[in-house]
Amino acid sequence: MKRLVAGGALLLALCGPGRSIALEEVPFVTTPTPVVQGILDLAAVGPSDFIIDLGSGDGRIVIAAARERGARGFGVEIDGRLVDRANEAARGAGVADRAEFLVQDIFETVLSPATVVTMYLLPDVNLALRPRLLGMLRPGTRIVTHDYDMGDWEPDARVHLQAPGKTVGLRKESDLFLWLVPADVTGRWRAADGTVLEFSQRFQKVSVRVRGQGRTRIVEGRLRGDALEIPASGPGEPGWRLRVEGERLVGTRVDAAGGEQAWLARRDGK
Ligand SMILES: C[S@@+](CC[C@H](N)C(=O)[O-])C[C@H]1O[C@@H](n2cnc3c(N)ncnc32)[C@H](O)[C@@H]1O
């Protein structure tokens, strides 16, 4: 609630009362330096990462990722003067070979190279980008947003930080949200031992109908990227720790006594 109220204050500060917020009206507001560090920490950015900042402003997030974490990436920004400034800053920081900035609309950016996507935009813009994020990013890609979440797609983690250098709103604090893009497991999967798992899925949450040994049980499971955890549906029942590998679920079946057995299922229909 506190976050919503504070977020409302920021929106008013940015857009003024009575003015509707159109998608193209995300203003240039910088993420304070400690919050940039918080974003990189929450996404666990490292040398093997490729980061894309949607609406990159002066380029500080991608430049910090390149300079301090050894990552590569690019930022896209609608304002050409900010793009020039960001490329100049990347040269000044000695990372122009790994951090690049382009004049481009965030709704036209090809997101598929990313292992990390960062966004400091507005709530309706986050929501409008959601289908592109889910459709274009590989399972396990980390998305971090600053101050605004993604509606009914619940974050996998969140942190609240002091943000003394914040230039908008009364609140000198920031919220960061992390999502891991979930693999798509919707449909039916069949194992060699005759077990059939049927999934319905809402983002990272799955409801699993387990059929086997003449019984049907329903259990709630969870995806973290391509890692799928299905707990036991009750006493004496097995659970699973699996990885989604294209058309296969690969991992272990954990019996009621804690014994683990290699387990494999194949997709058997949507
Ligand atoms: C709140 S600022 C964030 C800047 C930077 N990412 C940071 O966190 O310091 C949002 C940026 O998005 C840019 N922007 C707004 N709409 C855009 C669009 N449709 N395509 C690309 N950039 C956009 C704005 O010009 C602005 O610089």
Ligand as a Chemical Component Dictionary entry (heavy atoms), coordinates in Angstrom:
data_LIG
# 
_chem_comp.id                   LIG 
_chem_comp.type                 NON-POLYMER 
_chem_comp.pdbx_formal_charge   0 
_chem_comp.three_letter_code    LIG 
# 
loop_
_chem_comp_atom.comp_id 
_chem_comp_atom.atom_id 
_chem_comp_atom.alt_atom_id 
_chem_comp_atom.type_symbol 
_chem_comp_atom.charge 
_chem_comp_atom.model_Cartn_x 
_chem_comp_atom.model_Cartn_y 
_chem_comp_atom.model_Cartn_z 
_chem_comp_atom.pdbx_ordinal 
LIG C1  C1  C 0  12.705 7.075 -16.006 1  
LIG S1  S1  S 1  13.895 7.195 -17.312 2  
LIG C2  C2  C 0  15.041 5.897 -16.877 3  
LIG C3  C3  C 0  16.453 6.156 -17.350 4  
LIG C4  C4  C 0  17.460 5.044 -16.965 5  
LIG N1  N1  N 0  16.981 3.726 -17.389 6  
LIG C5  C5  C 0  17.696 5.040 -15.471 7  
LIG O1  O1  O 0  17.106 4.156 -14.806 8  
LIG O2  O2  O -1 18.451 5.894 -14.981 9  
LIG C6  C6  C 0  12.962 6.503 -18.688 10 
LIG C7  C7  C 0  13.571 6.766 -20.029 11 
LIG O3  O3  O 0  12.787 6.120 -21.013 12 
LIG C8  C8  C 0  12.815 6.895 -22.191 13 
LIG N2  N2  N 0  11.665 6.498 -23.016 14 
LIG C9  C9  C 0  10.363 6.829 -22.839 15 
LIG N3  N3  N 0  9.585  6.248 -23.763 16 
LIG C10 C10 C 0  10.417 5.553 -24.575 17 
LIG C11 C11 C 0  10.206 4.748 -25.721 18 
LIG N4  N4  N 0  8.971  4.539 -26.202 19 
LIG N5  N5  N 0  11.278 4.150 -26.283 20 
LIG C12 C12 C 0  12.525 4.364 -25.790 21 
LIG N6  N6  N 0  12.781 5.120 -24.705 22 
LIG C13 C13 C 0  11.747 5.708 -24.092 23 
LIG C14 C14 C 0  12.739 8.312 -21.686 24 
LIG O4  O4  O 0  13.196 9.250 -22.650 25 
LIG C15 C15 C 0  13.613 8.234 -20.438 26 
LIG O5  O5  O 0  14.927 8.624 -20.692 27 
# 
loop_
_chem_comp_bond.comp_id 
_chem_comp_bond.atom_id_1 
_chem_comp_bond.atom_id_2 
_chem_comp_bond.value_order 
_chem_comp_bond.pdbx_ordinal 
LIG C1  S1  SING 1  
LIG S1  C2  SING 2  
LIG S1  C6  SING 3  
LIG C2  C3  SING 4  
LIG C3  C4  SING 5  
LIG C4  N1  SING 6  
LIG C4  C5  SING 7  
LIG C5  O1  DOUB 8  
LIG C5  O2  SING 9  
LIG C6  C7  SING 10 
LIG C7  O3  SING 11 
LIG C7  C15 SING 12 
LIG O3  C8  SING 13 
LIG C8  N2  SING 14 
LIG C8  C14 SING 15 
LIG N2  C9  SING 16 
LIG N2  C13 SING 17 
LIG C9  N3  DOUB 18 
LIG N3  C10 SING 19 
LIG C10 C11 SING 20 
LIG C10 C13 DOUB 21 
LIG C11 N4  SING 22 
LIG C11 N5  DOUB 23 
LIG N5  C12 SING 24 
LIG C12 N6  DOUB 25 
LIG N6  C13 SING 26 
LIG C14 O4  SING 27 
LIG C14 C15 SING 28 
LIG C15 O5  SING 29 
# 
